[in-house]
Amino acid sequence: MEVNYKTTNRYHIHHHSRVISESNTNYGCVCIVWDRLFGTFKDADTKDTGIDDVQPSYTSLILMPFKRR
């Protein structure tokens, strides 16, 4: 099995998904080693990207990484 450690648009676009559980993945822009080490890598197709009509507050954005999945 070959493991890829370089990111591509296919991987990183998943980070911009409208689905919150998908957007909490694939943070790496160049190298996905950290995503693989910390379990935030996901190899999946993303159908809907972008932002919602209502933006979260700055407090919500700061606390987002600490919320349980």
PDB file as gemmi writes it, atoms N, CA and C in Angstrom:
CRYST1    1.000    1.000    1.000  90.00  90.00  90.00 P 1                      
ATOM      1  N   MET A   1       0.841  -1.188   0.000  1.00  0.00           N  
ATOM      2  CA  MET A   1       0.000   0.000   0.000  1.00  0.00           C  
ATOM      3  C   MET A   1       0.882   1.246   0.000  1.00  0.00           C  
ATOM      4  N   GLU A   2       0.632   2.132  -0.909  1.00  0.00           N  
ATOM      5  CA  GLU A   2       1.406   3.362  -1.008  1.00  0.00           C  
ATOM      6  C   GLU A   2       0.745   4.464  -0.187  1.00  0.00           C  
ATOM      7  N   VAL A   3       1.538   5.158   0.613  1.00  0.00           N  
ATOM      8  CA  VAL A   3       1.030   6.270   1.424  1.00  0.00           C  
ATOM      9  C   VAL A   3       1.566   7.566   0.854  1.00  0.00           C  
ATOM     10  N   ASN A   4       0.666   8.490   0.568  1.00  0.00           N  
ATOM     11  CA  ASN A   4       1.028   9.784   0.008  1.00  0.00           C  
ATOM     12  C   ASN A   4       1.165  10.801   1.132  1.00  0.00           C  
ATOM     13  N   TYR A   5       2.273  11.565   1.137  1.00  0.00           N  
ATOM     14  CA  TYR A   5       2.469  12.593   2.160  1.00  0.00           C  
ATOM     15  C   TYR A   5       2.419  14.002   1.583  1.00  0.00           C  
ATOM     16  N   LYS A   6       2.114  14.121   0.305  1.00  0.00           N  
ATOM     17  CA  LYS A   6       1.946  15.438  -0.308  1.00  0.00           C  
ATOM     18  C   LYS A   6       0.461  15.654  -0.566  1.00  0.00           C  
ATOM     19  N   THR A   7       0.014  16.856  -0.319  1.00  0.00           N  
ATOM     20  CA  THR A   7      -1.400  17.132  -0.514  1.00  0.00           C  
ATOM     21  C   THR A   7      -1.683  17.548  -1.952  1.00  0.00           C  
ATOM     22  N   THR A   8      -2.913  17.402  -2.330  1.00  0.00           N  
ATOM     23  CA  THR A   8      -3.382  17.849  -3.635  1.00  0.00           C  
ATOM     24  C   THR A   8      -4.687  18.606  -3.402  1.00  0.00           C  
ATOM     25  N   ASN A   9      -5.193  19.237  -4.437  1.00  0.00           N  
ATOM     26  CA  ASN A   9      -6.490  19.916  -4.308  1.00  0.00           C  
ATOM     27  C   ASN A   9      -7.574  18.959  -3.846  1.00  0.00           C  
ATOM     28  N   ARG A  10      -7.515  17.743  -4.317  1.00  0.00           N  
ATOM     29  CA  ARG A  10      -8.515  16.735  -3.938  1.00  0.00           C  
ATOM     30  C   ARG A  10      -8.577  16.558  -2.428  1.00  0.00           C  
ATOM     31  N   TYR A  11      -7.423  16.567  -1.769  1.00  0.00           N  
ATOM     32  CA  TYR A  11      -7.397  16.405  -0.316  1.00  0.00           C  
ATOM     33  C   TYR A  11      -7.774  17.697   0.402  1.00  0.00           C  
ATOM     34  N   HIS A  12      -7.141  18.808   0.007  1.00  0.00           N  
ATOM     35  CA  HIS A  12      -7.335  20.047   0.768  1.00  0.00           C  
ATOM     36  C   HIS A  12      -8.734  20.644   0.588  1.00  0.00           C  
ATOM     37  N   ILE A  13      -9.375  20.451  -0.551  1.00  0.00           N  
ATOM     38  CA  ILE A  13     -10.719  21.003  -0.770  1.00  0.00           C  
ATOM     39  C   ILE A  13     -11.707  20.423   0.235  1.00  0.00           C  
ATOM     40  N   HIS A  14     -11.428  19.226   0.730  1.00  0.00           N  
ATOM     41  CA  HIS A  14     -12.283  18.595   1.739  1.00  0.00           C  
ATOM     42  C   HIS A  14     -12.347  19.463   3.001  1.00  0.00           C  
ATOM     43  N   HIS A  15     -11.258  20.199   3.281  1.00  0.00           N  
ATOM     44  CA  HIS A  15     -11.188  21.101   4.431  1.00  0.00           C  
ATOM     45  C   HIS A  15     -12.183  22.261   4.296  1.00  0.00           C  
ATOM     46  N   HIS A  16     -12.601  22.570   3.082  1.00  0.00           N  
ATOM     47  CA  HIS A  16     -13.515  23.686   2.813  1.00  0.00           C  
ATOM     48  C   HIS A  16     -14.953  23.227   2.604  1.00  0.00           C  
ATOM     49  N   SER A  17     -15.263  22.037   3.066  1.00  0.00           N  
ATOM     50  CA  SER A  17     -16.614  21.493   2.941  1.00  0.00           C  
ATOM     51  C   SER A  17     -17.592  22.272   3.823  1.00  0.00           C  
ATOM     52  N   ARG A  18     -18.850  22.301   3.414  1.00  0.00           N  
ATOM     53  CA  ARG A  18     -19.901  22.919   4.226  1.00  0.00           C  
ATOM     54  C   ARG A  18     -20.296  22.033   5.407  1.00  0.00           C  
ATOM     55  N   VAL A  19     -19.958  20.756   5.330  1.00  0.00           N  
ATOM     56  CA  VAL A  19     -20.257  19.812   6.411  1.00  0.00           C  
ATOM     57  C   VAL A  19     -19.156  19.930   7.458  1.00  0.00           C  
ATOM     58  N   ILE A  20     -19.524  20.303   8.688  1.00  0.00           N  
ATOM     59  CA  ILE A  20     -18.535  20.610   9.721  1.00  0.00           C  
ATOM     60  C   ILE A  20     -17.614  19.429  10.026  1.00  0.00           C  
ATOM     61  N   SER A  21     -18.135  18.213  10.023  1.00  0.00           N  
ATOM     62  CA  SER A  21     -17.278  17.057  10.312  1.00  0.00           C  
ATOM     63  C   SER A  21     -16.230  16.850   9.208  1.00  0.00           C  
ATOM     64  N   GLU A  22     -16.545  17.268   7.994  1.00  0.00           N  
ATOM     65  CA  GLU A  22     -15.574  17.182   6.898  1.00  0.00           C  
ATOM     66  C   GLU A  22     -14.590  18.348   6.940  1.00  0.00           C  
ATOM     67  N   SER A  23     -15.059  19.527   7.346  1.00  0.00           N  
ATOM     68  CA  SER A  23     -14.183  20.691   7.332  1.00  0.00           C  
ATOM     69  C   SER A  23     -13.147  20.655   8.445  1.00  0.00           C  
ATOM     70  N   ASN A  24     -13.319  19.781   9.427  1.00  0.00           N  
ATOM     71  CA  ASN A  24     -12.329  19.617  10.488  1.00  0.00           C  
ATOM     72  C   ASN A  24     -11.282  18.583  10.109  1.00  0.00           C  
ATOM     73  N   THR A  25     -10.962  18.502   8.829  1.00  0.00           N  
ATOM     74  CA  THR A  25      -9.976  17.545   8.335  1.00  0.00           C  
ATOM     75  C   THR A  25      -9.055  18.229   7.334  1.00  0.00           C  
ATOM     76  N   ASN A  26      -7.964  17.558   7.011  1.00  0.00           N  
ATOM     77  CA  ASN A  26      -7.057  17.952   5.917  1.00  0.00           C  
ATOM     78  C   ASN A  26      -6.617  19.409   6.001  1.00  0.00           C  
ATOM     79  N   TYR A  27      -5.958  19.768   7.093  1.00  0.00           N  
ATOM     80  CA  TYR A  27      -5.488  21.134   7.297  1.00  0.00           C  
ATOM     81  C   TYR A  27      -4.251  21.457   6.474  1.00  0.00           C  
ATOM     82  N   GLY A  28      -3.440  20.460   6.181  1.00  0.00           N  
ATOM     83  CA  GLY A  28      -2.176  20.688   5.483  1.00  0.00           C  
ATOM     84  C   GLY A  28      -2.352  21.232   4.081  1.00  0.00           C  
ATOM     85  N   CYS A  29      -1.572  22.271   3.770  1.00  0.00           N  
ATOM     86  CA  CYS A  29      -1.634  22.863   2.427  1.00  0.00           C  
ATOM     87  C   CYS A  29      -0.570  22.268   1.508  1.00  0.00           C  
ATOM     88  N   VAL A  30       0.541  21.814   2.059  1.00  0.00           N  
ATOM     89  CA  VAL A  30       1.622  21.257   1.260  1.00  0.00           C  
ATOM     90  C   VAL A  30       1.932  19.828   1.669  1.00  0.00           C  
ATOM     91  N   CYS A  31       1.986  19.599   2.957  1.00  0.00           N  
ATOM     92  CA  CYS A  31       2.395  18.303   3.490  1.00  0.00           C  
ATOM     93  C   CYS A  31       1.333  17.779   4.451  1.00  0.00           C  
ATOM     94  N   ILE A  32       0.865  16.566   4.231  1.00  0.00           N  
ATOM     95  CA  ILE A  32      -0.214  16.017   5.054  1.00  0.00           C  
ATOM     96  C   ILE A  32       0.293  15.077   6.143  1.00  0.00           C  
ATOM     97  N   VAL A  33       1.597  15.152   6.439  1.00  0.00           N  
ATOM     98  CA  VAL A  33       2.162  14.314   7.490  1.00  0.00           C  
ATOM     99  C   VAL A  33       1.444  14.571   8.809  1.00  0.00           C  
ATOM    100  N   TRP A  34       1.238  15.846   9.149  1.00  0.00           N  
ATOM    101  CA  TRP A  34       0.610  16.182  10.434  1.00  0.00           C  
ATOM    102  C   TRP A  34      -0.833  15.695  10.477  1.00  0.00           C  
ATOM    103  N   ASP A  35      -1.539  15.819   9.375  1.00  0.00           N  
ATOM    104  CA  ASP A  35      -2.917  15.316   9.336  1.00  0.00           C  
ATOM    105  C   ASP A  35      -2.943  13.811   9.569  1.00  0.00           C  
ATOM    106  N   ARG A  36      -1.999  13.110   8.995  1.00  0.00           N  
ATOM    107  CA  ARG A  36      -1.947  11.658   9.188  1.00  0.00           C  
ATOM    108  C   ARG A  36      -1.561  11.311  10.631  1.00  0.00           C  
ATOM    109  N   LEU A  37      -0.606  12.050  11.202  1.00  0.00           N  
ATOM    110  CA  LEU A  37      -0.177  11.779  12.570  1.00  0.00           C  
ATOM    111  C   LEU A  37      -1.269  12.063  13.601  1.00  0.00           C  
ATOM    112  N   PHE A  38      -2.009  13.159  13.404  1.00  0.00           N  
ATOM    113  CA  PHE A  38      -3.016  13.558  14.375  1.00  0.00           C  
ATOM    114  C   PHE A  38      -4.418  13.051  14.041  1.00  0.00           C  
ATOM    115  N   GLY A  39      -4.537  12.259  12.995  1.00  0.00           N  
ATOM    116  CA  GLY A  39      -5.819  11.650  12.660  1.00  0.00           C  
ATOM    117  C   GLY A  39      -6.822  12.598  12.029  1.00  0.00           C  
ATOM    118  N   THR A  40      -6.348  13.701  11.438  1.00  0.00           N  
ATOM    119  CA  THR A  40      -7.267  14.640  10.797  1.00  0.00           C  
ATOM    120  C   THR A  40      -7.289  14.479   9.281  1.00  0.00           C  
ATOM    121  N   PHE A  41      -6.592  13.479   8.751  1.00  0.00           N  
ATOM    122  CA  PHE A  41      -6.597  13.246   7.309  1.00  0.00           C  
ATOM    123  C   PHE A  41      -7.819  12.422   6.916  1.00  0.00           C  
ATOM    124  N   LYS A  42      -8.436  12.815   5.817  1.00  0.00           N  
ATOM    125  CA  LYS A  42      -9.574  12.061   5.293  1.00  0.00           C  
ATOM    126  C   LYS A  42      -9.488  12.064   3.766  1.00  0.00           C  
ATOM    127  N   ASP A  43      -9.548  10.896   3.182  1.00  0.00           N  
ATOM    128  CA  ASP A  43      -9.521  10.757   1.734  1.00  0.00           C  
ATOM    129  C   ASP A  43     -10.948  10.474   1.274  1.00  0.00           C  
ATOM    130  N   ALA A  44     -11.641  11.516   0.876  1.00  0.00           N  
ATOM    131  CA  ALA A  44     -13.039  11.370   0.473  1.00  0.00           C  
ATOM    132  C   ALA A  44     -13.394  12.441  -0.547  1.00  0.00           C  
ATOM    133  N   ASP A  45     -14.447  12.186  -1.289  1.00  0.00           N  
ATOM    134  CA  ASP A  45     -14.934  13.189  -2.238  1.00  0.00           C  
ATOM    135  C   ASP A  45     -15.722  14.256  -1.494  1.00  0.00           C  
ATOM    136  N   THR A  46     -15.593  15.496  -1.956  1.00  0.00           N  
ATOM    137  CA  THR A  46     -16.315  16.617  -1.361  1.00  0.00           C  
ATOM    138  C   THR A  46     -17.261  17.172  -2.410  1.00  0.00           C  
ATOM    139  N   LYS A  47     -18.523  17.198  -2.081  1.00  0.00           N  
ATOM    140  CA  LYS A  47     -19.512  17.630  -3.064  1.00  0.00           C  
ATOM    141  C   LYS A  47     -19.908  19.102  -2.904  1.00  0.00           C  
ATOM    142  N   ASP A  48     -19.945  19.602  -1.673  1.00  0.00           N  
ATOM    143  CA  ASP A  48     -20.423  20.962  -1.434  1.00  0.00           C  
ATOM    144  C   ASP A  48     -19.414  21.726  -0.595  1.00  0.00           C  
ATOM    145  N   THR A  49     -18.835  22.776  -1.168  1.00  0.00           N  
ATOM    146  CA  THR A  49     -17.861  23.583  -0.443  1.00  0.00           C  
ATOM    147  C   THR A  49     -18.349  25.019  -0.331  1.00  0.00           C  
ATOM    148  N   GLY A  50     -17.715  25.756   0.545  1.00  0.00           N  
ATOM    149  CA  GLY A  50     -18.057  27.165   0.705  1.00  0.00           C  
ATOM    150  C   GLY A  50     -18.429  27.471   2.136  1.00  0.00           C  
ATOM    151  N   ILE A  51     -19.044  28.632   2.318  1.00  0.00           N  
ATOM    152  CA  ILE A  51     -19.445  29.050   3.652  1.00  0.00           C  
ATOM    153  C   ILE A  51     -20.959  29.188   3.709  1.00  0.00           C  
ATOM    154  N   ASP A  52     -21.491  29.040   4.898  1.00  0.00           N  
ATOM    155  CA  ASP A  52     -22.926  29.208   5.087  1.00  0.00           C  
ATOM    156  C   ASP A  52     -23.291  30.683   5.044  1.00  0.00           C  
ATOM    157  N   ASP A  53     -24.585  30.951   4.980  1.00  0.00           N  
ATOM    158  CA  ASP A  53     -25.059  32.333   4.964  1.00  0.00           C  
ATOM    159  C   ASP A  53     -24.763  33.047   6.281  1.00  0.00           C  
ATOM    160  N   VAL A  54     -24.790  32.305   7.373  1.00  0.00           N  
ATOM    161  CA  VAL A  54     -24.527  32.882   8.691  1.00  0.00           C  
ATOM    162  C   VAL A  54     -23.129  32.479   9.131  1.00  0.00           C  
ATOM    163  N   GLN A  55     -22.295  33.468   9.393  1.00  0.00           N  
ATOM    164  CA  GLN A  55     -20.931  33.208   9.825  1.00  0.00           C  
ATOM    165  C   GLN A  55     -20.868  32.984  11.327  1.00  0.00           C  
ATOM    166  N   PRO A  56     -20.039  32.028  11.783  1.00  0.00           N  
ATOM    167  CA  PRO A  56     -19.882  31.840  13.226  1.00  0.00           C  
ATOM    168  C   PRO A  56     -19.129  33.010  13.838  1.00  0.00           C  
ATOM    169  N   SER A  57     -19.333  33.225  15.122  1.00  0.00           N  
ATOM    170  CA  SER A  57     -18.630  34.301  15.823  1.00  0.00           C  
ATOM    171  C   SER A  57     -17.152  33.947  15.935  1.00  0.00           C  
ATOM    172  N   TYR A  58     -16.326  34.945  16.235  1.00  0.00           N  
ATOM    173  CA  TYR A  58     -14.900  34.684  16.408  1.00  0.00           C  
ATOM    174  C   TYR A  58     -14.656  33.739  17.571  1.00  0.00           C  
ATOM    175  N   THR A  59     -15.440  33.873  18.626  1.00  0.00           N  
ATOM    176  CA  THR A  59     -15.310  32.968  19.769  1.00  0.00           C  
ATOM    177  C   THR A  59     -15.587  31.526  19.343  1.00  0.00           C  
ATOM    178  N   SER A  60     -16.629  31.319  18.552  1.00  0.00           N  
ATOM    179  CA  SER A  60     -16.945  29.977  18.053  1.00  0.00           C  
ATOM    180  C   SER A  60     -15.819  29.427  17.192  1.00  0.00           C  
ATOM    181  N   LEU A  61     -15.227  30.278  16.358  1.00  0.00           N  
ATOM    182  CA  LEU A  61     -14.128  29.836  15.502  1.00  0.00           C  
ATOM    183  C   LEU A  61     -12.916  29.415  16.326  1.00  0.00           C  
ATOM    184  N   ILE A  62     -12.622  30.174  17.373  1.00  0.00           N  
ATOM    185  CA  ILE A  62     -11.469  29.857  18.217  1.00  0.00           C  
ATOM    186  C   ILE A  62     -11.695  28.559  18.982  1.00  0.00           C  
ATOM    187  N   LEU A  63     -12.931  28.334  19.437  1.00  0.00           N  
ATOM    188  CA  LEU A  63     -13.234  27.141  20.221  1.00  0.00           C  
ATOM    189  C   LEU A  63     -13.493  25.900  19.369  1.00  0.00           C  
ATOM    190  N   MET A  64     -13.678  26.067  18.072  1.00  0.00           N  
ATOM    191  CA  MET A  64     -14.035  24.971  17.173  1.00  0.00           C  
ATOM    192  C   MET A  64     -13.083  23.771  17.248  1.00  0.00           C  
ATOM    193  N   PRO A  65     -11.765  23.976  17.273  1.00  0.00           N  
ATOM    194  CA  PRO A  65     -10.876  22.806  17.313  1.00  0.00           C  
ATOM    195  C   PRO A  65     -10.982  21.988  18.596  1.00  0.00           C  
ATOM    196  N   PHE A  66     -11.535  22.580  19.655  1.00  0.00           N  
ATOM    197  CA  PHE A  66     -11.605  21.898  20.944  1.00  0.00           C  
ATOM    198  C   PHE A  66     -12.934  21.188  21.186  1.00  0.00           C  
ATOM    199  N   LYS A  67     -13.865  21.340  20.264  1.00  0.00           N  
ATOM    200  CA  LYS A  67     -15.157  20.684  20.400  1.00  0.00           C  
ATOM    201  C   LYS A  67     -15.019  19.206  20.039  1.00  0.00           C  
ATOM    202  N   ARG A  68     -15.781  18.385  20.722  1.00  0.00           N  
ATOM    203  CA  ARG A  68     -15.774  16.956  20.408  1.00  0.00           C  
ATOM    204  C   ARG A  68     -16.505  16.712  19.104  1.00  0.00           C  
ATOM    205  N   ARG A  69     -16.059  15.708  18.374  1.00  0.00           N  
ATOM    206  CA  ARG A  69     -16.682  15.378  17.089  1.00  0.00           C  
ATOM    207  C   ARG A  69     -17.926  14.607  17.294  1.00  0.00           C  
TER     208      ARG A  69                                                      
END                                                                             
